[in-house]
Amino acid sequence: MKRIVGALAAAALLLAGPTGCARTVDGTAVAPGETLNSSERGENDKLDPYGFANGQCGPLDEKTIVETVKAAQIYQNFFGALCYWVAADDAGNLIDLLYAYYEGGDVDRDRTSADGMGQKTADITINGRKGFTSTGPGGSGCGVTVPAGTGSLTWWVQYRKGGDSCGAARQLVEHIVQTVL
């Protein structure tokens, strides 16, 4: 009897699972690298200049990122809610980079989270925007967070050997502040 009940329960889950999450989403699908024209975007679907759209991760192009961190090569290995790159300088030393834009994010809340994770934080002001820097254990990586649009943005840079992580993260944020904000 237990086998029959178990089999029926498994069958019910298999039948309900795929249909329970199915729904139709209105809109136009866009492949990476393509754009929507203004008539295809709804009033509430405007592209955010700090976020992730048109196959690009944030408002900076890879050339600007490479020049800022003094890399010889760069590889973007994650593109989604966060953007992550691994770069290398001429000597082959690796550099980890992360860009994040949190719509609805709050710099004070972000700082409280960084403090809670044991990171060392310090005040920073970039073109009148008050934010903070955060460094992880050992100080090899550094993030810079400032308010942007309706949220907050962060650049995190970690040179695995040598390099000025905080200086590079600050420069990347400055590029955005000077060109977008």
N, CA and C atoms as a LAMMPS dump frame, in Angstrom:
ITEM: TIMESTEP
0
ITEM: NUMBER OF ATOMS
543
ITEM: BOX BOUNDS ff ff ff
-5.0000000000000000e+02 5.0000000000000000e+02
-5.0000000000000000e+02 5.0000000000000000e+02
-5.0000000000000000e+02 5.0000000000000000e+02
ITEM: ATOMS id mol type element x y z
1 1 1 N 0.819 -1.2 0
2 1 2 C 0 0 0
3 1 3 C 0.861 1.263 0
4 2 1 N 1.947 1.252 0.819
5 2 2 C 2.826 2.422 0.876
6 2 3 C 3.45 2.705 -0.485
7 3 1 N 3.752 1.619 -1.237
8 3 2 C 4.341 1.804 -2.566
9 3 3 C 3.368 2.504 -3.507
10 4 1 N 2.116 2.141 -3.45
11 4 2 C 1.107 2.741 -4.335
12 4 3 C 0.916 4.213 -3.994
13 5 1 N 0.821 4.529 -2.706
14 5 2 C 0.657 5.919 -2.285
15 5 3 C 1.878 6.738 -2.705
16 6 1 N 3.082 6.174 -2.521
17 6 2 C 4.311 6.867 -2.926
18 6 3 C 4.355 7.104 -4.425
19 7 1 N 3.944 6.094 -5.197
20 7 2 C 3.938 6.232 -6.653
21 7 3 C 2.928 7.282 -7.1
22 8 1 N 1.75 7.296 -6.46
23 8 2 C 0.739 8.301 -6.803
24 8 3 C 1.214 9.71 -6.45
25 9 1 N 1.877 9.854 -5.316
26 9 2 C 2.398 11.17 -4.917
27 9 3 C 3.456 11.643 -5.902
28 10 1 N 4.344 10.743 -6.32
29 10 2 C 5.385 11.107 -7.286
30 10 3 C 4.761 11.506 -8.621
31 11 1 N 3.744 10.762 -9.056
32 11 2 C 3.073 11.088 -10.319
33 11 3 C 2.383 12.444 -10.242
34 12 1 N 1.765 12.731 -9.109
35 12 2 C 1.091 14.026 -8.939
36 12 3 C 2.091 15.171 -9.009
37 13 1 N 3.254 14.992 -8.398
38 13 2 C 4.288 16.034 -8.454
39 13 3 C 4.791 16.238 -9.875
40 14 1 N 4.993 15.145 -10.597
41 14 2 C 5.467 15.26 -11.976
42 14 3 C 4.46 15.988 -12.857
43 15 1 N 3.183 15.728 -12.643
44 15 2 C 2.155 16.387 -13.448
45 15 3 C 1.947 17.837 -13.043
46 16 1 N 1.999 18.121 -11.76
47 16 2 C 1.735 19.481 -11.279
48 16 3 C 2.94 20.39 -11.441
49 17 1 N 4.14 19.841 -11.339
50 17 2 C 5.357 20.655 -11.389
51 17 3 C 5.474 21.519 -12.626
52 18 1 N 5.474 20.927 -13.827
53 18 2 C 5.658 21.753 -15.02
54 18 3 C 4.531 22.748 -15.263
55 19 1 N 3.319 22.408 -14.877
56 19 2 C 2.209 23.323 -15.136
57 19 3 C 2.068 24.376 -14.051
58 20 1 N 2.578 24.101 -12.858
59 20 2 C 2.442 25.049 -11.754
60 20 3 C 3.22 26.334 -11.967
61 21 1 N 4.286 26.294 -12.74
62 21 2 C 5.122 27.477 -12.942
63 21 3 C 4.941 28.089 -14.323
64 22 1 N 4.101 27.507 -15.129
65 22 2 C 3.956 27.989 -16.498
66 22 3 C 3.095 29.245 -16.536
67 23 1 N 3.567 30.232 -17.279
68 23 2 C 2.774 31.428 -17.518
69 23 3 C 3.321 32.113 -18.753
70 24 1 N 2.516 32.934 -19.372
71 24 2 C 2.912 33.67 -20.555
72 24 3 C 3.368 35.06 -20.141
73 25 1 N 4.486 35.489 -20.701
74 25 2 C 5.023 36.814 -20.411
75 25 3 C 4.922 37.644 -21.677
76 26 1 N 4.267 38.793 -21.582
77 26 2 C 4.151 39.685 -22.729
78 26 3 C 5.479 40.387 -22.972
79 27 1 N 5.739 40.753 -24.202
80 27 2 C 6.933 41.525 -24.514
81 27 3 C 7.654 40.969 -25.718
82 28 1 N 8.808 41.525 -25.991
83 28 2 C 9.62 41.145 -27.124
84 28 3 C 10.923 40.552 -26.624
85 29 1 N 11.234 39.331 -27.051
86 29 2 C 12.495 38.705 -26.663
87 29 3 C 13.632 39.385 -27.413
88 30 1 N 14.733 39.608 -26.716
89 30 2 C 15.874 40.278 -27.32
90 30 3 C 17.11 39.424 -27.096
91 31 1 N 17.807 39.108 -28.169
92 31 2 C 19.043 38.338 -28.061
93 31 3 C 20.164 39.24 -27.566
94 32 1 N 21.181 38.667 -26.891
95 32 2 C 22.313 39.489 -26.449
96 32 3 C 22.905 40.27 -27.623
97 33 1 N 23.198 41.517 -27.395
98 33 2 C 23.785 42.362 -28.423
99 33 3 C 22.763 43.113 -29.262
100 34 1 N 21.484 42.743 -29.155
101 34 2 C 20.436 43.441 -29.889
102 34 3 C 19.772 44.457 -28.974
103 35 1 N 19.047 45.388 -29.562
104 35 2 C 18.371 46.405 -28.759
105 35 3 C 16.898 46.469 -29.123
106 36 1 N 16.129 47.048 -28.236
107 36 2 C 14.723 47.331 -28.508
108 36 3 C 14.606 48.785 -28.917
109 37 1 N 13.772 49.068 -29.925
110 37 2 C 13.546 50.474 -30.241
111 37 3 C 12.487 51.008 -29.285
112 38 1 N 12.297 52.305 -29.274
113 38 2 C 11.415 52.93 -28.288
114 38 3 C 9.975 52.439 -28.39
115 39 1 N 9.498 52.071 -29.576
116 39 2 C 8.117 51.592 -29.695
117 39 3 C 7.965 50.178 -29.139
118 40 1 N 9.071 49.436 -29.011
119 40 2 C 9.005 48.077 -28.472
120 40 3 C 9.133 48.044 -26.95
121 41 1 N 9.58 49.128 -26.342
122 41 2 C 9.723 49.185 -24.886
123 41 3 C 8.475 49.799 -24.287
124 42 1 N 7.985 49.209 -23.251
125 42 2 C 6.841 49.762 -22.543
126 42 3 C 7.282 50.912 -21.654
127 43 1 N 6.34 51.667 -21.151
128 43 2 C 6.641 52.81 -20.278
129 43 3 C 7.422 52.379 -19.046
130 44 1 N 7.115 51.188 -18.52
131 44 2 C 7.779 50.712 -17.312
132 44 3 C 8.959 49.805 -17.621
133 45 1 N 9.394 49.77 -18.857
134 45 2 C 10.466 48.865 -19.251
135 45 3 C 11.605 49.64 -19.913
136 46 1 N 11.936 50.775 -19.368
137 46 2 C 13.017 51.578 -19.94
138 46 3 C 14.356 50.966 -19.536
139 47 1 N 15.307 51.011 -20.432
140 47 2 C 16.619 50.451 -20.127
141 47 3 C 17.331 51.332 -19.115
142 48 1 N 17.88 50.726 -18.099
143 48 2 C 18.55 51.434 -17.025
144 48 3 C 20.015 51.648 -17.412
145 49 1 N 20.534 52.871 -17.35
146 49 2 C 21.906 53.112 -17.781
147 49 3 C 22.96 52.459 -16.887
148 50 1 N 22.593 52.013 -15.698
149 50 2 C 23.569 51.403 -14.794
150 50 3 C 23.5 49.894 -14.823
151 51 1 N 22.44 49.35 -15.349
152 51 2 C 22.195 47.92 -15.266
153 51 3 C 22.759 47.142 -16.432
154 52 1 N 22.051 46.109 -16.799
155 52 2 C 22.559 45.123 -17.728
156 52 3 C 21.61 45.028 -18.905
157 53 1 N 22.036 45.538 -20.046
158 53 2 C 21.166 45.544 -21.216
159 53 3 C 22.007 45.498 -22.479
160 54 1 N 21.377 45.064 -23.523
161 54 2 C 21.997 45.08 -24.85
162 54 3 C 23.314 44.319 -24.898
163 55 1 N 23.414 43.238 -24.145
164 55 2 C 24.624 42.432 -24.172
165 55 3 C 25.797 43.056 -23.454
166 56 1 N 25.577 44.15 -22.768
167 56 2 C 26.666 44.814 -22.049
168 56 3 C 26.363 44.802 -20.564
169 57 1 N 27.398 44.649 -19.81
170 57 2 C 27.273 44.574 -18.367
171 57 3 C 27.633 45.923 -17.764
172 58 1 N 26.634 46.716 -17.429
173 58 2 C 26.895 48.037 -16.886
174 58 3 C 27.285 49.011 -17.976
175 59 1 N 27.552 50.252 -17.599
176 59 2 C 27.783 51.297 -18.589
177 59 3 C 29.201 51.375 -19.152
178 60 1 N 30.156 50.619 -18.617
179 60 2 C 31.532 50.702 -19.115
180 60 3 C 31.811 49.598 -20.122
181 61 1 N 32.547 49.933 -21.179
182 61 2 C 32.943 48.908 -22.131
183 61 3 C 34.226 48.228 -21.639
184 62 1 N 34.528 47.072 -22.231
185 62 2 C 35.695 46.313 -21.768
186 62 3 C 37.006 47.059 -21.987
187 63 1 N 37.082 47.881 -23.011
188 63 2 C 38.307 48.646 -23.258
189 63 3 C 38.617 49.547 -22.06
190 64 1 N 37.607 50.227 -21.537
191 64 2 C 37.795 51.1 -20.374
192 64 3 C 38.219 50.288 -19.158
193 65 1 N 37.601 49.13 -18.965
194 65 2 C 37.947 48.273 -17.829
195 65 3 C 39.395 47.81 -17.942
196 66 1 N 39.784 47.321 -19.115
197 66 2 C 41.151 46.831 -19.344
198 66 3 C 42.174 47.931 -19.088
199 67 1 N 41.924 49.121 -19.611
200 67 2 C 42.86 50.234 -19.416
201 67 3 C 42.952 50.634 -17.947
202 68 1 N 41.829 50.62 -17.246
203 68 2 C 41.812 51.047 -15.848
204 68 3 C 42.6 50.1 -14.957
205 69 1 N 42.444 48.797 -15.152
206 69 2 C 43.137 47.829 -14.285
207 69 3 C 44.484 47.4 -14.858
208 70 1 N 44.856 47.982 -16.003
209 70 2 C 46.13 47.691 -16.664
210 70 3 C 46.274 46.204 -16.999
211 71 1 N 45.229 45.676 -17.625
212 71 2 C 45.217 44.266 -18.01
213 71 3 C 45.637 44.104 -19.465
214 72 1 N 46.18 42.949 -19.778
215 72 2 C 46.525 42.614 -21.152
216 72 3 C 45.376 41.851 -21.813
217 73 1 N 44.62 41.108 -21.005
218 73 2 C 43.486 40.337 -21.504
219 73 3 C 42.385 40.347 -20.456
220 74 1 N 41.168 40.107 -20.925
221 74 2 C 40.033 40.051 -19.997
222 74 3 C 39.031 39.037 -20.524
223 75 1 N 38.39 38.348 -19.598
224 75 2 C 37.374 37.367 -19.959
225 75 3 C 36.179 37.548 -19.034
226 76 1 N 35.018 37.79 -19.618
227 76 2 C 33.797 37.913 -18.82
228 76 3 C 33.214 36.519 -18.684
229 77 1 N 33.185 36.012 -17.447
230 77 2 C 32.708 34.645 -17.285
231 77 3 C 31.374 34.544 -16.564
232 78 1 N 30.74 35.654 -16.269
233 78 2 C 29.385 35.608 -15.729
234 78 3 C 28.687 36.904 -16.073
235 79 1 N 27.465 36.777 -16.542
236 79 2 C 26.664 37.93 -16.923
237 79 3 C 25.254 37.657 -16.447
238 80 1 N 24.831 38.374 -15.449
239 80 2 C 23.495 38.165 -14.895
240 80 3 C 23.205 39.273 -13.91
241 81 1 N 22.793 38.898 -12.722
242 81 2 C 22.516 39.902 -11.697
243 81 3 C 23.79 40.636 -11.298
244 82 1 N 24.903 39.971 -11.438
245 82 2 C 26.226 40.563 -11.219
246 82 3 C 27.043 40.286 -12.465
247 83 1 N 28.071 41.061 -12.676
248 83 2 C 28.971 40.794 -13.793
249 83 3 C 30.35 40.514 -13.227
250 84 1 N 30.977 39.477 -13.721
251 84 2 C 32.256 39.047 -13.187
252 84 3 C 33.228 38.818 -14.333
253 85 1 N 34.427 39.358 -14.195
254 85 2 C 35.483 39.169 -15.172
255 85 3 C 36.732 38.648 -14.47
256 86 1 N 37.55 37.941 -15.226
257 86 2 C 38.907 37.621 -14.799
258 86 3 C 39.807 38.233 -15.858
259 87 1 N 40.762 39.017 -15.409
260 87 2 C 41.706 39.664 -16.321
261 87 3 C 43.115 39.222 -15.941
262 88 1 N 44.051 39.489 -16.826
263 88 2 C 45.454 39.176 -16.549
264 88 3 C 46.319 40.303 -17.079
265 89 1 N 47.376 40.622 -16.329
266 89 2 C 48.31 41.633 -16.806
267 89 3 C 49.357 40.969 -17.699
268 90 1 N 50.329 41.737 -18.177
269 90 2 C 51.344 41.199 -19.084
270 90 3 C 52.143 40.058 -18.475
271 91 1 N 52.309 40.056 -17.154
272 91 2 C 53.075 39.005 -16.476
273 91 3 C 52.214 37.779 -16.164
274 92 1 N 50.928 37.83 -16.5
275 92 2 C 50.043 36.704 -16.232
276 92 3 C 49.4 36.726 -14.858
277 93 1 N 49.602 37.807 -14.101
278 93 2 C 48.966 37.926 -12.791
279 93 3 C 47.473 38.172 -12.981
280 94 1 N 46.664 37.455 -12.227
281 94 2 C 45.215 37.529 -12.394
282 94 3 C 44.59 38.65 -11.578
283 95 1 N 43.505 39.194 -12.135
284 95 2 C 42.745 40.276 -11.506
285 95 3 C 41.274 39.876 -11.577
286 96 1 N 40.608 39.832 -10.433
287 96 2 C 39.176 39.542 -10.382
288 96 3 C 38.414 40.857 -10.33
289 97 1 N 37.344 40.949 -11.115
290 97 2 C 36.531 42.172 -11.155
291 97 3 C 35.06 41.806 -11.052
292 98 1 N 34.325 42.608 -10.297
293 98 2 C 32.892 42.397 -10.154
294 98 3 C 32.195 43.747 -10.22
295 99 1 N 31.119 43.813 -11.02
296 99 2 C 30.286 45.008 -11.088
297 99 3 C 28.874 44.605 -10.692
298 100 1 N 28.259 45.407 -9.851
299 100 2 C 26.881 45.142 -9.446
300 100 3 C 26.115 46.451 -9.364
301 101 1 N 24.894 46.422 -9.871
302 101 2 C 23.978 47.543 -9.694
303 101 3 C 22.726 46.986 -9.043
304 102 1 N 22.365 47.546 -7.907
305 102 2 C 21.198 47.088 -7.169
306 102 3 C 20.104 48.144 -7.269
307 103 1 N 19.13 47.92 -8.139
308 103 2 C 18.001 48.84 -8.237
309 103 3 C 17.263 48.793 -6.906
310 104 1 N 17.028 49.944 -6.326
311 104 2 C 16.415 49.997 -5.003
312 104 3 C 17.427 49.803 -3.89
313 105 1 N 18.705 49.664 -4.271
314 105 2 C 19.756 49.489 -3.27
315 105 3 C 19.976 50.768 -2.48
316 106 1 N 20.504 50.614 -1.303
317 106 2 C 20.735 51.736 -0.405
318 106 3 C 22.166 51.641 0.115
319 107 1 N 22.943 52.694 -0.066
320 107 2 C 24.353 52.675 0.313
321 107 3 C 24.529 52.388 1.802
322 108 1 N 23.688 52.98 2.646
323 108 2 C 23.808 52.725 4.09
324 108 3 C 23.554 51.256 4.419
325 109 1 N 22.551 50.672 3.788
326 109 2 C 22.257 49.253 4.006
327 109 3 C 23.4 48.384 3.476
328 110 1 N 23.958 48.759 2.302
329 110 2 C 25.084 48.018 1.743
330 110 3 C 26.283 48.061 2.689
331 111 1 N 26.512 49.23 3.276
332 111 2 C 27.639 49.369 4.196
333 111 3 C 27.415 48.533 5.456
334 112 1 N 26.204 48.544 5.972
335 112 2 C 25.893 47.728 7.146
336 112 3 C 26.157 46.253 6.848
337 113 1 N 25.808 45.813 5.647
338 113 2 C 26.069 44.427 5.245
339 113 3 C 27.565 44.149 5.178
340 114 1 N 28.323 45.07 4.575
341 114 2 C 29.778 44.895 4.484
342 114 3 C 30.405 44.836 5.874
343 115 1 N 29.975 45.739 6.758
344 115 2 C 30.479 45.722 8.137
345 115 3 C 30.137 44.396 8.811
346 116 1 N 28.929 43.909 8.583
347 116 2 C 28.483 42.657 9.186
348 116 3 C 29.258 41.446 8.701
349 117 1 N 29.845 41.548 7.502
350 117 2 C 30.661 40.453 6.972
351 117 3 C 32.119 40.579 7.389
352 118 1 N 32.41 41.561 8.236
353 118 2 C 33.772 41.723 8.732
354 118 3 C 34.694 42.49 7.804
355 119 1 N 34.138 43.169 6.814
356 119 2 C 34.972 43.966 5.928
357 119 3 C 35.288 45.3 6.593
358 120 1 N 36.45 45.834 6.26
359 120 2 C 36.838 47.154 6.757
360 120 3 C 36.247 48.18 5.793
361 121 1 N 35.469 49.129 6.313
362 121 2 C 34.837 50.134 5.458
363 121 3 C 35.341 51.53 5.812
364 122 1 N 35.285 52.419 4.828
365 122 2 C 35.695 53.815 5.032
366 122 3 C 34.855 54.703 4.124
367 123 1 N 34.607 55.927 4.574
368 123 2 C 33.845 56.896 3.785
369 123 3 C 34.618 57.296 2.536
370 124 1 N 33.87 57.57 1.475
371 124 2 C 34.461 58.063 0.233
372 124 3 C 33.43 58.981 -0.424
373 125 1 N 33.895 60.016 -1.098
374 125 2 C 33.009 60.89 -1.865
375 125 3 C 33.575 60.998 -3.273
376 126 1 N 32.735 60.705 -4.26
377 126 2 C 33.139 60.79 -5.662
378 126 3 C 32.175 61.74 -6.354
379 127 1 N 32.703 62.871 -6.797
380 127 2 C 31.89 63.905 -7.453
381 127 3 C 30.624 64.222 -6.658
382 128 1 N 30.773 64.406 -5.364
383 128 2 C 29.66 64.77 -4.506
384 128 3 C 28.783 63.611 -4.061
385 129 1 N 29.059 62.404 -4.531
386 129 2 C 28.275 61.225 -4.142
387 129 3 C 28.97 60.521 -2.99
388 130 1 N 28.276 60.46 -1.855
389 130 2 C 28.859 59.851 -0.664
390 130 3 C 28.625 58.348 -0.688
391 131 1 N 29.719 57.622 -0.584
392 131 2 C 29.656 56.17 -0.571
393 131 3 C 30.679 55.626 0.4
394 132 1 N 31.182 54.438 0.089
395 132 2 C 32.179 53.837 0.971
396 132 3 C 33.058 52.867 0.197
397 133 1 N 34.232 52.624 0.762
398 133 2 C 35.107 51.569 0.275
399 133 3 C 35.002 50.415 1.257
400 134 1 N 35.247 49.223 0.777
401 134 2 C 35.274 48.054 1.654
402 134 3 C 36.415 47.15 1.219
403 135 1 N 37.15 46.667 2.194
404 135 2 C 38.241 45.736 1.913
405 135 3 C 38.007 44.463 2.704
406 136 1 N 38.306 43.358 2.061
407 136 2 C 38.125 42.067 2.698
408 136 3 C 39.318 41.709 3.562
409 137 1 N 39.269 40.528 4.157
410 137 2 C 40.379 40.067 4.989
411 137 3 C 41.689 40.079 4.2
412 138 1 N 42.732 40.583 4.808
413 138 2 C 44.021 40.66 4.133
414 138 3 C 44.169 41.874 3.243
415 139 1 N 43.081 42.556 2.938
416 139 2 C 43.139 43.794 2.174
417 139 3 C 43.483 43.652 0.707
418 140 1 N 43.452 42.427 0.143
419 140 2 C 43.851 42.283 -1.255
420 140 3 C 42.766 42.723 -2.233
421 141 1 N 41.517 42.682 -1.823
422 141 2 C 40.42 43.112 -2.68
423 141 3 C 39.771 44.348 -2.109
424 142 1 N 39.152 45.14 -2.992
425 142 2 C 38.536 46.382 -2.536
426 142 3 C 37.312 46.689 -3.385
427 143 1 N 36.264 47.148 -2.717
428 143 2 C 35.056 47.561 -3.406
429 143 3 C 34.767 49.023 -3.149
430 144 1 N 34.142 49.674 -4.117
431 144 2 C 33.69 51.056 -3.966
432 144 3 C 32.206 51.067 -4.318
433 145 1 N 31.392 51.584 -3.403
434 145 2 C 29.941 51.629 -3.572
435 145 3 C 29.463 53.068 -3.449
436 146 1 N 28.63 53.499 -4.405
437 146 2 C 28.043 54.844 -4.375
438 146 3 C 26.583 54.754 -4.807
439 147 1 N 25.774 55.777 -4.464
440 147 2 C 24.399 55.802 -4.961
441 147 3 C 24.383 56.071 -6.463
442 148 1 N 23.409 55.463 -7.147
443 148 2 C 23.269 55.656 -8.593
444 148 3 C 21.811 55.455 -8.969
445 149 1 N 21.246 56.428 -9.637
446 149 2 C 19.859 56.3 -10.073
447 149 3 C 18.949 55.992 -8.905
448 150 1 N 18.198 54.914 -9.027
449 150 2 C 17.283 54.504 -7.965
450 150 3 C 17.895 53.434 -7.074
451 151 1 N 19.214 53.316 -7.081
452 151 2 C 19.857 52.271 -6.294
453 151 3 C 21.289 52.588 -5.955
454 152 1 N 22.101 51.542 -5.934
455 152 2 C 23.523 51.703 -5.647
456 152 3 C 24.318 50.819 -6.6
457 153 1 N 25.546 51.251 -6.881
458 153 2 C 26.417 50.444 -7.724
459 153 3 C 27.718 50.184 -6.989
460 154 1 N 28.336 49.062 -7.323
461 154 2 C 29.592 48.653 -6.7
462 154 3 C 30.536 48.111 -7.753
463 155 1 N 31.784 48.516 -7.676
464 155 2 C 32.873 47.859 -8.396
465 155 3 C 33.769 47.237 -7.348
466 156 1 N 34.103 45.96 -7.513
467 156 2 C 35.032 45.249 -6.641
468 156 3 C 36.196 44.796 -7.51
469 157 1 N 37.414 45.082 -7.07
470 157 2 C 38.623 44.684 -7.794
471 157 3 C 39.535 43.952 -6.824
472 158 1 N 40.096 42.845 -7.287
473 158 2 C 41.064 42.122 -6.462
474 158 3 C 42.217 41.654 -7.335
475 159 1 N 43.363 42.279 -7.123
476 159 2 C 44.587 41.826 -7.77
477 159 3 C 45.093 40.643 -6.953
478 160 1 N 45.299 39.512 -7.595
479 160 2 C 45.766 38.349 -6.84
480 160 3 C 47.235 38.485 -6.461
481 161 1 N 47.95 39.36 -7.173
482 161 2 C 49.358 39.608 -6.846
483 161 3 C 49.667 41.054 -7.216
484 162 1 N 49.958 41.879 -6.206
485 162 2 C 50.284 43.283 -6.462
486 162 3 C 49.071 44.072 -6.915
487 163 1 N 49.293 45.327 -7.272
488 163 2 C 48.215 46.17 -7.781
489 163 3 C 47.48 46.923 -6.693
490 164 1 N 46.86 48.028 -7.081
491 164 2 C 46.108 48.886 -6.165
492 164 3 C 44.615 48.645 -6.39
493 165 1 N 44.055 47.702 -5.654
494 165 2 C 42.649 47.332 -5.831
495 165 3 C 41.707 48.496 -5.575
496 166 1 N 41.935 49.239 -4.489
497 166 2 C 41.042 50.366 -4.171
498 166 3 C 41.16 51.473 -5.214
499 167 1 N 42.367 51.736 -5.671
500 167 2 C 42.56 52.759 -6.696
501 167 3 C 41.841 52.398 -7.985
502 168 1 N 41.939 51.126 -8.396
503 168 2 C 41.281 50.687 -9.626
504 168 3 C 39.76 50.709 -9.475
505 169 1 N 39.246 50.234 -8.331
506 169 2 C 37.792 50.244 -8.111
507 169 3 C 37.269 51.677 -8.114
508 170 1 N 38.002 52.565 -7.484
509 170 2 C 37.581 53.972 -7.456
510 170 3 C 37.555 54.549 -8.872
511 171 1 N 38.592 54.269 -9.668
512 171 2 C 38.633 54.789 -11.041
513 171 3 C 37.463 54.268 -11.874
514 172 1 N 37.114 52.997 -11.704
515 172 2 C 35.986 52.444 -12.456
516 172 3 C 34.685 53.15 -12.081
517 173 1 N 34.487 53.396 -10.782
518 173 2 C 33.293 54.129 -10.344
519 173 3 C 33.337 55.563 -10.871
520 174 1 N 34.507 56.195 -10.832
521 174 2 C 34.637 57.566 -11.35
522 174 3 C 34.261 57.636 -12.826
523 175 1 N 34.667 56.626 -13.614
524 175 2 C 34.301 56.604 -15.04
525 175 3 C 32.783 56.637 -15.199
526 176 1 N 32.072 55.87 -14.376
527 176 2 C 30.608 55.845 -14.464
528 176 3 C 30.028 57.184 -14.024
529 177 1 N 30.516 57.696 -12.907
530 177 2 C 30.005 58.969 -12.386
531 177 3 C 30.202 60.08 -13.415
532 178 1 N 31.335 60.095 -14.09
533 178 2 C 31.632 61.154 -15.054
534 178 3 C 30.858 61.002 -16.359
535 179 1 N 30.493 59.772 -16.726
536 179 2 C 29.846 59.583 -18.021
537 179 3 C 28.343 59.366 -17.95
538 180 1 N 27.842 58.822 -16.841
539 180 2 C 26.423 58.466 -16.766
540 180 3 C 25.674 59.282 -15.734
541 181 1 N 26.25 59.463 -14.57
542 181 2 C 25.511 60.077 -13.457
543 181 3 C 25.438 61.579 -13.573
